[in-house]
Amino acid sequence: MIIGLTGGSGTGKSTASAFFRDSGFAVADLDAIARTVCAPGTACLAEIDAAFGGVVDGDGVLNRHKLGDIVFNDGEKLKLLNSITHKYIIEETKKFISKNSGRNIVLDAPLLFESGLGALCDVTVGILSSTQNRIKRIVKRDGITASQAQSRINSQPGDGFYTSKCTLTLYNDLTPADLMRSLSAHFGGLEYGKE
């Protein structure tokens, strides 16, 4: 079984992902895959540099804060970035799925549907949370201002997008333990690690 795990920034996908990982699922963290495919010297990074200029530091590393300031304030530039990165991310994700054939797999993918990876999933789970909670989490996690966090949220789909597309949506406005219990109630009957 392939479960697609998605939701906006700061909703608690990492907590949900940890639940599945601790339960024996093979978890593909697509944010981590994105960092790998956009590492120094990669074709993906070269394309980003050509498209945006000035977002690669002198040591050849992508400056994510600079890039974020550009794309999270301009929908067209965000689409351009996604058109560059998605093909590389999809290729690596398909390799991960092939490598873990026979296991239950979770794709932790903020852009699950936008990238087209939702079509590979048997079940899709959207993690949702209030804007206030999301801002607090993003500021704490990424060390950015509340205004920058709000810009990031504004650039992402609203809750209706996830409730209309996902098989299941769960709200994460209480504690991590509450989210874990909710996930366990829905997925606790699966034989972890095997299809």
C-alpha positions as CSV (number, residue, x, y, z in Angstrom):
1,M,0.0,0.0,0.0
2,I,1.2,3.5,-0.8
3,I,-0.1,6.3,1.5
4,G,0.3,9.9,0.4
5,L,0.7,12.2,3.3
6,T,0.2,15.9,2.6
7,G,-0.8,19.3,4.0
8,G,0.5,22.9,4.2
9,S,3.6,24.1,5.9
10,G,3.4,23.9,9.7
11,T,0.4,21.6,9.9
12,G,2.3,18.7,11.5
13,K,3.2,16.4,8.7
14,S,6.5,15.6,10.3
15,T,4.7,14.3,13.4
16,A,2.5,12.2,11.2
17,S,5.5,11.0,9.2
18,A,7.2,10.0,12.5
19,F,4.1,7.9,13.4
20,F,4.4,5.9,10.2
21,R,8.2,5.6,10.4
22,D,8.0,4.3,14.0
23,S,5.3,1.9,12.9
24,G,7.6,0.3,10.3
25,F,6.5,1.9,7.1
26,A,9.1,2.9,4.5
27,V,8.8,6.7,4.5
28,A,9.9,8.9,1.6
29,D,10.4,12.5,2.9
30,L,10.0,14.5,-0.3
31,D,11.4,17.7,1.3
32,A,14.6,15.7,1.9
33,I,14.5,14.3,-1.6
34,A,14.2,17.9,-2.9
35,R,17.3,18.9,-1.0
36,T,19.2,16.0,-2.5
37,V,18.2,16.6,-6.1
38,C,19.0,20.3,-5.7
39,A,22.4,19.7,-4.0
40,P,25.5,21.5,-5.3
41,G,26.5,20.4,-8.8
42,T,23.2,18.9,-9.7
43,A,21.2,19.6,-12.9
44,C,18.3,20.7,-10.8
45,L,20.3,23.4,-9.0
46,A,21.7,24.6,-12.4
47,E,18.2,25.0,-13.7
48,I,17.1,26.9,-10.6
49,D,20.2,29.2,-10.8
50,A,19.5,29.9,-14.4
51,A,15.8,30.7,-13.7
52,F,16.2,32.8,-10.6
53,G,19.8,34.0,-10.4
54,G,21.4,35.1,-7.1
55,V,19.9,32.2,-5.0
56,V,23.0,30.1,-5.0
57,D,25.7,31.1,-2.5
58,G,29.4,31.4,-3.3
59,D,29.9,27.8,-2.0
60,G,27.5,26.5,-4.6
61,V,24.7,25.8,-2.0
62,L,21.1,26.9,-2.7
63,N,20.1,29.7,-0.4
64,R,16.6,28.5,0.5
65,H,15.7,31.7,2.4
66,K,16.4,33.9,-0.6
67,L,14.5,31.6,-2.9
68,G,11.6,31.4,-0.5
69,D,11.4,35.2,-0.4
70,I,11.1,35.2,-4.2
71,V,8.6,32.3,-4.8
72,F,6.4,32.7,-1.7
73,N,5.5,36.2,-2.8
74,D,4.9,35.5,-6.5
75,G,2.6,32.7,-7.7
76,E,4.1,32.5,-11.2
77,K,7.6,32.2,-9.9
78,L,6.5,29.4,-7.5
79,K,5.0,27.6,-10.5
80,L,8.3,28.0,-12.4
81,L,10.2,26.6,-9.4
82,N,7.9,23.6,-9.2
83,S,8.1,23.0,-12.9
84,I,11.9,22.7,-12.5
85,T,12.0,20.6,-9.4
86,H,9.1,18.2,-9.7
87,K,10.6,16.1,-12.5
88,Y,13.7,15.4,-10.5
89,I,11.7,14.7,-7.3
90,I,9.3,12.3,-9.1
91,E,12.2,10.4,-10.6
92,E,13.8,9.8,-7.2
93,T,10.4,9.0,-5.6
94,K,9.7,6.3,-8.1
95,K,13.2,4.8,-7.4
96,F,12.3,4.8,-3.6
97,I,9.0,3.0,-4.4
98,S,10.7,0.4,-6.5
99,K,13.4,-0.1,-3.9
100,N,10.8,-0.7,-1.2
101,S,8.5,-2.9,-3.2
102,G,6.5,-5.3,-1.0
103,R,6.4,-2.8,2.0
104,N,3.8,-0.3,3.0
105,I,5.1,3.1,1.9
106,V,4.3,6.6,2.9
107,L,5.1,9.5,0.6
108,D,5.5,12.6,2.9
109,A,4.8,15.2,0.2
110,P,3.7,18.8,0.7
111,L,2.9,19.0,-3.1
112,L,1.5,15.5,-3.4
113,F,-1.3,16.4,-5.9
114,E,0.5,19.3,-7.6
115,S,3.4,17.1,-8.5
116,G,1.2,14.3,-9.8
117,L,2.4,11.8,-7.2
118,G,-1.1,11.5,-5.7
119,A,-1.9,9.3,-8.6
120,L,0.5,6.7,-7.3
121,C,-1.2,6.4,-3.9
122,D,-3.8,4.0,-2.7
123,V,-4.8,6.4,0.2
124,T,-4.1,10.1,0.7
125,V,-4.1,11.8,4.1
126,G,-4.2,15.5,4.6
127,I,-3.0,17.0,7.8
128,L,-4.7,20.4,8.6
129,S,-4.2,23.0,11.3
130,S,-5.3,26.5,12.2
131,T,-3.3,29.4,10.7
132,Q,-2.3,30.6,14.2
133,N,-0.8,27.2,15.1
134,R,0.9,26.9,11.7
135,I,2.6,30.3,12.0
136,K,3.9,29.4,15.5
137,R,5.3,26.1,14.2
138,I,6.9,27.6,11.1
139,V,8.5,30.5,13.0
140,K,10.0,28.1,15.6
141,R,11.1,25.5,13.0
142,D,12.5,27.7,10.3
143,G,13.7,30.8,12.3
144,I,11.7,33.2,10.1
145,T,9.3,36.0,11.0
146,A,5.6,35.6,11.5
147,S,5.1,37.8,8.4
148,Q,7.3,35.5,6.3
149,A,5.4,32.5,7.7
150,Q,2.1,34.1,6.7
151,S,3.4,34.7,3.2
152,R,4.3,31.0,2.9
153,I,0.9,30.0,4.1
154,N,-0.8,32.4,1.7
155,S,1.1,30.9,-1.2
156,Q,-0.3,27.4,-0.4
157,P,-3.8,25.9,-0.9
158,G,-6.5,26.3,1.7
159,D,-8.1,23.5,3.7
160,G,-10.7,23.0,1.1
161,F,-8.1,21.8,-1.4
162,Y,-7.1,19.0,0.9
163,T,-10.6,18.1,2.1
164,S,-11.7,17.8,-1.6
165,K,-8.8,15.7,-2.8
166,C,-7.7,13.6,0.2
167,T,-9.2,10.2,1.2
168,L,-8.9,11.4,4.8
169,T,-8.2,14.7,6.5
170,L,-7.1,15.1,10.2
171,Y,-6.9,18.3,12.2
172,N,-3.7,18.8,14.3
173,D,-4.6,21.6,16.7
174,L,-4.0,19.8,20.0
175,T,-0.9,17.9,21.0
176,P,1.4,15.6,18.9
177,A,0.1,12.7,21.0
178,D,-3.5,13.5,20.0
179,L,-2.5,13.4,16.3
180,M,-0.7,10.1,16.9
181,R,-3.8,8.6,18.5
182,S,-5.9,9.8,15.6
183,L,-3.5,8.2,13.1
184,S,-3.4,5.0,15.1
185,A,-7.2,4.8,15.1
186,H,-7.2,4.9,11.3
187,F,-4.1,2.9,10.5
188,G,-3.5,0.8,13.6
189,G,-5.0,-2.3,12.0
190,L,-2.5,-2.4,9.1
191,E,0.2,-5.1,9.2
192,Y,3.1,-2.6,9.2
193,G,6.0,-3.2,6.9
194,K,4.1,-5.5,4.5
195,E,1.4,-5.0,1.9
